Amino acid sequence: MNDRDFMRYSRQILLDDIALDGQQKLLDSQVLIIGLGGLGTPAALYLAGAGVGTLVLADDDDVHLSNLQRQILFTTEDIDRPKSQVSQQRLTQLNPDIQLTALQQRLTGEALKDAVARADVVLDCTDNMATRQEINTACVALNTPLITASAVGFGGQLMVLTPPWEQGCYRCLWPDNQEPERNCRTAGVVGPVVGVMGTLQALEAIKLLSGIETPAGELRLFDGKSSQWRSLALRRASGCQYAEEAMQILFNDQPMQCAAGQTVHELLEATRPTTSGRGSGD
C-alpha cells in the first residue's frame, strides 16, 4: 500500500475492524458483480470507492431511459451504450487505481464458472430466476461466497450465503426456476429501495473480504414503507443436491442432518415484501 492508497482509504483504515490489514485484503481481492442495474450500480460504486482491487462487471444489456430512475451510474447521454462499458468508465473516474474488467455478455455455462472461480465474492444483482439459480449452482460448486439481493415495490431482500453451506443455498429457499408474477417491470420499484439493497450488498462484501464477521444464512426482509427489517434464519432444505454435495465434500462425506425452512416460506407468504428472488437489474 502506497501513500496515495493510505490517503484515499484513510477513513476506512481508521476503523479498528478494518485498519491497514483489512484494507490490504480489500486491495488484494476480486469481486464479480453480475448485473449492472439498480442493485449492481450502487454496489459497484461503493466497492470501487472502498478499494476492492479488482472488479469484474458483467452485463449484456444497454442503458435504457427507464433505467435512469434508479441505476445511478448512468446518465441520459449513456442511453443505448453498453452498461458494462459505461460502468467501467465511470468507476475508473472514481478510482483509477483499481482494476476494472467489463464483460459485455450474459454470463452462463463455462464462462460463468470461470468468472466465479476467479472471484473471492460474487454479487448476484440479476433480474431473472434462471440466472440466479445458475449463479447459485456455480458458487456452491466452487465454494465462493454469494451475496444476493432483490427489490420490488417498497420491499427488498438480502442474503449472504457462504461455505460450507450449512444453512443452505439459494435453491434451498426457491427450489425451481419459475419466474414470479411480481417484478419491477410489472409492479414497479422505488429507486432508493433498490439502492439500499445494492449498498448493503457492497457492505457485506467489504465485511467478508476484510475479515469482519457477518451474519450468513439469513434472509433479511426490508419494508421501505415502515423502514422495518425482519431477519429469518435459513435452514438447508432436505433433498437440495447442490448444498448436500458441497457439504459431503467439505465434511469428508459424513452425512449431515438437514430440514426445510418451513417457517421462512410461511412468513414469505404472509409478508411478501418481494415475492421472489427476482432483482432489479433491467
N, C-alpha and C positions, 0 to 999 in steps of 0.2 A: 504494500500500500504506500503510495507516494504522498507528498504534501498536498497535492491537488485533491486526491481522494479524501484525505483527512479533513480538509476544509469542506468539501462538498457534502460529506456524510457526517459532519461533526455533531449534528443534533441527534442522530441515532447513536453515535458512538458514546455520547454522554450517558446513555441508558445502561445501567448495570447489567440488564438482561441481554444486551447486545454487545456493547463495548468493542474493543478492537478485534477480538477473536470472532465475535459474531459477524461483524462487518466483513471480515476477510472471508468467512464462509459464504456470505452473500455474493461477494465478488467472484468466488470460485464456483458458483452454482449455475445451473442451466434450468430454465423453466420453459415448458411447452404450453403455449396458450392456443387452444383450438376454438376458433370462433371469435371474430372481432366485431361484435355487436354491442348491445347495451351492457353486457357483462364484461366482455373481453377488453373493451377500450379503457374503462377506468382501472381495471386490474393491471393492464399493461402500463398505463401512466405511472401508477404507484410503484410497480416493481422496477421500472426503469429509473424512477427517481430514487428508489432505495438502494440502487446499485447492484441488482442481480446481474452477474457478469455476462450472461448470455440469455437472450430472449428469442425464442423461435415463435413466429407469428403466423398462424395458419388460417387461411380463409380463402374460399374460391369466389367470393361474391364481390360485386362492385358497390360503391356508395350510391344510395338512392335518397331522394328528397325526404321520404318518410322516416329515414334513419336519423335525421338530424335532431329530432326531438329528444333523443336520449343517448346517442352514440357520440361521445364528447371529443373524440379525436378528430372528427371530420367537420368540414365547413361546406358552405354552398358551392364553392369553387371546386370541391372534390367530387361532385356528382359525376357518376359514370367512370370514375377511376377505381382501380382495384384497391380494396380495403387493406390488404396486406402491405402493398407498396406505400400507400398513404400513411399507414401506421408506422412503418419503418422510418419514413421521412420525418414525421412529427416527433417520434421518440428520439431520433438522432439529434434533433434540435434541442430536446430537453437534456439528453445525456449522451454526448458524443464519445464518452469513454467506455461504453459497454458495447458488446457485440449484438447486433440485431439481424436476424435472418428472416426474410419474408418468404413464405410458401404460398403461392397463389394456386392453391389446389384444395380439394376436399380430401383430407387425409383418410385413407382406408387401406385395408389389406396390409401388404408388406411395408408400404410407405409409413403407415401409422405405427406399426410395430417398431420400425427403425427409429422413428422420431421419439416414441415413448422410451425406448431402450437407452437413448442418449440423455434423457431428461432426469433431473433429480426430483422434480414435482411436475405434475400435469394439472392444468386448469381446464376443466370442461366448461366452455362458455357457448355451447352449441344450442341449436334450436329444433332438433328432432330426435325422437326416441331411438331410432335405429342407430344413429351415430353415437349417441350417449352409451348405448349398450356395447357397441364395438369398442369404444374408448375404455369402458369399464373392463371388458374382457382382456384387452391388451395390458392395462395397468395391473390387473390381478396376476396375469401370467408372468409379467416381468417384475413384479414386486415394486412397482413405482407408486408412490403416494398420489392420490387423486383428490382434488378439491372441485366439487361440482355445485352449481347453483342454478336457480331459475327464478323467474318473476312473471306474474300475470296479474293484471289489475292493480290492487293495492297490496298484494301479498308476495312474499318471497320465501325461498327455501335454500338452505345451505347444508352441505355435508362434507366432512373431512374423513376420507377413507384411507387407512394405512395398513401396510403389512404388520402382523401376519394375518389380517382379515378375520380376527376372532369375532368381531362384531358384524361381519358380513360385508357385502359389496352392494353396488347399485342395483344389481339384478335381484338381490335378496328382497329388496323393497318393492321394485317394479319388475316382475319376472318376465314380462313379454314386451314386444316392440310396438304395441298398439298405441297409436297417436291419440292424445286427449282431444276432447271436443273444444275445451277452452285453451286458447293460447293468445299471445299478444297480437296476432294478426286478426283474430276474430273477436276477442274480448277486450282488447286494448291493454295498455300498461302505463303506469305513471313513471316518467323518466327517473325521478330521484329514487324510487324504489329499486329499479334495476341498478342504479348507481351504488346504492347501499350494498346490494348483494355482491356486485363485482368488486367493490372496495374491500369487502370482508374476505373475498377470495384472495386478494393480494395480501391482506393482513395474515391470514392463516398460512399462506406460502412463506412469508417472511419469518413467521414463528417456527415453522418446520425446518426451514433452511438454516436458521441461526441457532437452532438447538433449544428453543423455548418450548416447554411442554404445552400442548394444546389438546383440548377435548376432541378425541376422534371417536367415530362410531356413533355420532348423534345426528339426528335430523332436527335442524333448527328452523322454526317457522316464524316469520315476521309478518305482523299485521300493520301495514302502513297507516291505516285509519286510526288505530288506537295507540300506535307506537309500542305495542307489546310483543314479547317474544315467548315462544314455547320451545322447550328442548325435550326431545324424546330419545331415549336410549334405544339403539338398534340391536337386533339380535340376528345372528346368521340363520337364514332360512334352511330348514331341512330339505335336502334334495337339490340345493344350489351347487351344481357341479363345479362352477368356477372357483368359489371360495373353498369348497371342500377339497379340490385337488391341490390348491395352493397350501392349505393347512396341512395336508398329508405330507407334502414335500418338506415344508418347513419343520414339521414335528416328527420326521422320520416314520411317516405312515402310521403313527399312532392315532386311533380313532378319537374324535373329539365329540362331545355332546353338543347338540345344537337344537334350536327351536325357532319357529317362525315368530316374528314380532307382531303378533296379532293386535296388540293394543295400539301399535303405530297405525295400522290400517284402519282400525275403528275410529281413531281420533282424526285421521285424514278425511274419512268420510264425513265426520261431524263438522270439521272446520273448513277444510279445503281453501286455504289462503291462495295456494296454487294447486291445481288439481293433478299435476303430473310433474315429471322431471323436465318438462319442456322449458327451454330457456328463451332468451330474447336476443338472439344473435342475428335476426333477419335484418 
